[in-house]
Amino acid sequence: MNKYKDFENYLKEYPDENGYFGEYGGSYQAKELIEAFKEADDAYEAICHSAQFINELRRIRKDFQGRPTPVHHCERLSKLFGNCQIYLKREDLNHTGAHKLNHCMGEGLLAKYMGKKKIIAETGAGQHGVAIATAAAYFGMECDVYMGEVDIAKQHPNVIRMKMLGANVIPVTKGLKTLKEACDAAFEAYLKEYKDAIYCIGTAAGPHPFPKMVRDFQSVIGIEAREQFLEMTGIMPDAITACVGGGSNSLGMFTPFLADPVEIYGVEPLGRGSGVGDHAATMTYGTKGIIHGYTSYVLQDENGEPLPVYSIASGLDYPGVGPEHAFLRDAGRVNYVTISDEEAMEAFFLLSRYEGIIPAIESAHAVAYAIKYAKEHKSGSILACLSGRGDKDIDYVYEKYGCGEQFKLDYDVK
Ligand SMILES: *Cc1c(COP(=O)(O)O)cnc(C)c1O
């Protein structure tokens, strides 16, 4: 068996009609919500292949989002570590500064075709909230974003952005008042309002059809990158990489390369180390379980309750992971590796100083792995997904790390 050939028809075959990637995925839902999710899936399957939908989405991506985003060859950064060439797919140049808009605009357009008037979503750090509020403003829809009170206090600028974009930010006061409770509240609202509203999740996770829909909308990243890389170099990259939180930018980057002879590395956050509560490396340290309505790898205790997670990158600290990643790992097609806070921060400063690009801390995890790969391989190439820009992070980074004085940043570039 050829491990690449097996993936030639992959996107048509996975997930199956019940939303399973092998044994992962599915839909574990309150009975009442099953109808709502099925309506979204039926509409998606009916609409997403129509020429009208595809053409309108293409136009939006080009004229509103600024796609295609470029692929950048990091010539100076590569020289620091030998002859292995590092390339970046610049999702940070997408409108709103990250890849999340790729699926939010797709879901917004779907909502429009379905005749919905409102978008319901939850948000943790507020990045997804801002992207979905942007889509709602574009399509002229009402937008309710559920957000834990604790997160509202911590993420002031994103709360302001959402409100300026016209969204209602609805505080959630139950439990720990963070993402999990916000998620529950958004589902509850959806249950009541699904005739007029669509629910939009923030990543390639949750019950079927969301992992499939988000993966499909995000795959524009890999489709463009593959074409652009080929045009620039005449060959395929030896390896590709992306950071894995819930798994949307990584699946968008990876799936168009599955049938190519390219090594694939998903980067998980190791945070402060391998102890419980010090990281969010679900694929590396998790076990099979059910979380937020789907089966996947989960960081869980012996009762199946999610364990506390941590990463310096707030977009990566999630105790589950999109079910497709669990499948691709078991299939041996994607390798999962870890990068610590310190390694990510060194990469954050190196990319800023040697390439003039300040990355999101999430994305700095992928850059850090690309650097590690370049050090180990000495030749060849690696293409990393730069999922977002670092503007949102600079105040926090400056407070904690200054301008990077503690890292070795001064190299002689030959
Ligand atoms: C949200 C976010 C991530 C993590 O989400 P995925 O679904 O794993 O892609 C990564 N990078 C940035 C910049 C983000 O905003």
The ligand as an SDF file (V2000), in Angstrom:
LIG
                    3D

 15 15  0  0  0  0  0  0  0  0999 V2000
   -7.8990   30.5130   16.6050 C   0  0  0  0  0  0  0  0  0  0  0  0
   -6.5240   30.5370   16.0950 C   0  0  0  0  0  0  0  0  0  0  0  0
   -5.7500   29.3380   15.9690 C   0  0  0  0  0  0  0  0  0  0  0  0
   -6.2260   27.9990   16.4360 C   0  0  0  0  0  0  0  0  0  0  0  0
   -7.3490   27.4950   15.8040 O   0  0  0  0  0  0  0  0  0  0  0  0
   -7.3320   26.2730   14.7840 P   0  0  0  0  0  0  0  0  0  0  0  0
   -8.7810   25.9550   14.6270 O   0  0  0  0  0  0  0  0  0  0  0  0
   -6.5530   25.1550   15.3870 O   0  0  0  0  0  0  0  0  0  0  0  0
   -6.7220   26.7490   13.5220 O   0  0  0  0  0  0  0  0  0  0  0  0
   -4.4900   29.4380   15.4030 C   0  0  0  0  0  0  0  0  0  0  0  0
   -3.9700   30.6160   15.0160 N   0  0  0  0  0  0  0  0  0  0  0  0
   -4.6680   31.7630   15.1130 C   0  0  0  0  0  0  0  0  0  0  0  0
   -4.0240   33.0240   14.6480 C   0  0  0  0  0  0  0  0  0  0  0  0
   -5.9580   31.7720   15.6690 C   0  0  0  0  0  0  0  0  0  0  0  0
   -6.6340   32.9190   15.7600 O   0  0  0  0  0  0  0  0  0  0  0  0
  1  2  1  0
  2  3  1  0
  2 14  2  0
  3  4  1  0
  3 10  2  0
  4  5  1  0
  5  6  1  0
  6  7  2  0
  6  8  1  0
  6  9  1  0
 10 11  1  0
 11 12  2  0
 12 13  1  0
 12 14  1  0
 14 15  1  0
M  END
$$$$
